[in-house]
Amino acid sequence: MLIKIRQLLLPLNYEDKDIKTAVAAKLGSSEDILSVIKIIRRSIDARKRRETPVFSVTAEIEIKNIKGFLLPDNVDIEQIKEKTVPAESNIGRISRKPNSPVVVVGAGPSGLMAALVLAEAGLSPLLIERGSPVKERTIQVSQFWKKGTLNPESNVLFGEGGAGLFSDGKLTSRSKNRSGVRRFLKTLVKCGAAEDILIDAEPHLGSDLLRQIVQSFRKLIEINGGEVRFHSCLEGIHIEKNTLTGIIVNGKEIETEHCVLASGHSARDIYTMLAGSSVMLEPKSFAAGVRLELSQEHINRAQWGRFAGHPRLGAAPFRLTFKKDKLHRACYTFCMCPGGTVISCASSHGALTTNGMSLSKRSGKFGNAAFLVPVDPTDYPAQADEVNNYLAGIEFQEKMERNAYTEAGSDYSLPAAPLSGFLTKKYPDILTSNRSWKRSRPADLHNILPDFICETLSVAIPKMLSLMDGVVPEETLLYAAETRSSSPYRILRNESGESVSVSGLFPSGEGAGYAGGIVSSAVDGIMAAEAVIRSLSS
Ligand SMILES: Cc1cc2nc3c(=O)[nH]c(=O)nc-3n(C[C@H](O)[C@H](O)[C@H](O)COP(=O)(O)OP(=O)(O)OC[C@H]3O[C@@H](n4cnc5c(N)ncnc54)[C@H](O)[C@@H]3O)c2cc1C
């Protein structure tokens, strides 16, 4: 007999043998009748009403001797016919070869996954990436962080691995395409990630592991027949009769009838290029605000209480939202990096944005998260002509980024201020040395962010932090400006995943405006590749 048990509660320091004991106790049976036990999901339950945080596990169990066994009447326990075999999206191979190479633009999660799926289908895709491969990019980023030397083509946002290479590597996603999520996570495991990411509710990799995994990912694409070209920038597209016929890369044309465009949402030159073509875009809402930094010890205490510091719990995350009332904007936390560091990011000269990153152990002294306020296209003025109207969202973001750059001394130091200074508008001349990002300078954040964002943050942040016992608002530092949490545009697609106005162009990932985050962008890449394969199978 096969059984699935949900909400199997295990102590924090459980060992493998304890699982069998817990299953037997929940079933009211002897341990002897249990054979294979497979954990398929694991999360930490640390809700305040619990005295002790526990692991809550979903498991499948085979019962070898059912004589005399009665299935308990419990909503958490059900008999199942067969083991859950997670659905694998596998669209098969193509029925005809295209006349020209299939090109994927961008080696972020979306482009990498699209290229792999295309390669596995036998299409030998060409993946082009404007930035450098991981090792070279890591040196370029370290030069930027140490000295402020920016390479606009290869930086924290551009290059192999995409925008999230220097990140916390959180792999959470609300994607409904569970088979796509599974396929991506299994690929990560194949490339060196721990198998735990397949069962943990909130898996993460950390920037150190991501760097190794992304390089193995590239090799996997190549082994399957794909080609990866770095320092190759898409500059234009050729369209004839609403159909893609070629692309311009580093000034030269490459003929192609199929292009997966996965250039991310920091590639503002791509939006400018598209806005001047017949590819249809529409502005969408996004969000902006600050990156807030706290002592991780205080966060752990607020979240885990007296269990803070338990090795199985690690550094605690948090997620907060606040909305004063219907008339006011919401504020929400985003991309929390436990035990991480705040970082500075830039992809063009004279404009600066902030974000967060952590290593696999998440052992840093600080935790940080973006505190964001939604921004709607009605928040920035319409421009006179059609092309510039499309670009008004970019201009809105860039204005904050230019302000951030100049406000902190025009050398890519991050502007920062204590929360108390932000709330009272009395900004101090020095910053506490107790902060993760040393290359930061005291600044007036009101000179960087629009009033409506400052006003919302001023009301919301104290309320939000008050929900976290043990957090000391006086020790809280804000860095600005957090501007690139999501795309300001959607590149409109039809049901088959192609641009609504140009066939052969498959916009994908975060830059297309249909995904956000590493996992959902990768899953969108799978769907774009499958759409290309489908178009070659009909
Ligand atoms: C610092 C940071 C931390 C983050 N942390 C997390 C996290 O922990 N978890 C999470 O889920 N998400 C995180 N994100 C968001 C996540 O990284 C993105 O959602 C995801 O990378 C988007 O994937 P993508 O492939 O669509 O685009 P991108 O990752 O942006 O990749 C696009 C790629 O296209 C390339 N490109 C751009 N223009 C061109 C061109 N013209 N020609 C050729 N190539 C081009 C770029 O160089 C880039 O490599 C983080 C983002 C940042 C910046």
The ligand as a Gaussian input file, in Angstrom:
#p B3LYP/6-31G(d) Opt

LIG

0 1
 C       21.673000      41.610000      -7.442000
 C       20.455000      40.811000      -7.771000
 C       20.031000      39.830000      -6.890000
 C       18.932000      39.041000      -7.212000
 N       18.566000      38.035000      -6.365000
 C       17.596000      37.164000      -6.729000
 C       17.308000      36.017000      -5.959000
 O       17.942000      35.745000      -4.934000
 N       16.308000      35.195000      -6.369000
 C       15.576000      35.447000      -7.496000
 O       14.684000      34.669000      -7.833000
 N       15.836000      36.534000      -8.253000
 C       16.830000      37.375000      -7.907000
 N       17.107000      38.463000      -8.696000
 C       16.322000      38.662000      -9.916000
 C       16.774000      37.675000     -10.991000
 O       18.165000      37.724000     -11.098000
 C       16.125000      37.986000     -12.304000
 O       14.729000      37.901000     -12.131000
 C       16.541000      36.997000     -13.381000
 O       17.938000      36.983000     -13.517000
 C       15.916000      37.368000     -14.716000
 O       16.339000      36.429000     -15.642000
 P       16.381000      36.737000     -17.207000
 O       17.119000      35.611000     -17.815000
 O       15.012000      37.016000     -17.689000
 O       17.187000      38.097000     -17.369000
 P       18.691000      38.469000     -16.881000
 O       19.097000      37.608000     -15.750000
 O       18.666000      39.932000     -16.694000
 O       19.582000      38.078000     -18.113000
 C       19.592000      38.798000     -19.303000
 C       20.930000      38.586000     -19.983000
 O       20.862000      39.174000     -21.283000
 C       22.091000      39.821000     -21.554000
 N       21.842000      40.883000     -22.536000
 C       21.196000      42.047000     -22.325000
 N       21.160000      42.762000     -23.465000
 C       21.776000      42.031000     -24.413000
 C       22.062000      42.248000     -25.786000
 N       21.680000      43.363000     -26.398000
 N       22.762000      41.289000     -26.446000
 C       23.185000      40.146000     -25.830000
 N       22.935000      39.889000     -24.525000
 C       22.228000      40.820000     -23.823000
 C       22.530000      40.370000     -20.208000
 O       23.918000      40.587000     -20.183000
 C       22.086000      39.263000     -19.256000
 O       23.105000      38.328000     -19.031000
 C       18.208000      39.275000      -8.406000
 C       18.618000      40.298000      -9.272000
 C       19.720000      41.052000      -8.963000
 C       20.155000      42.139000      -9.906000

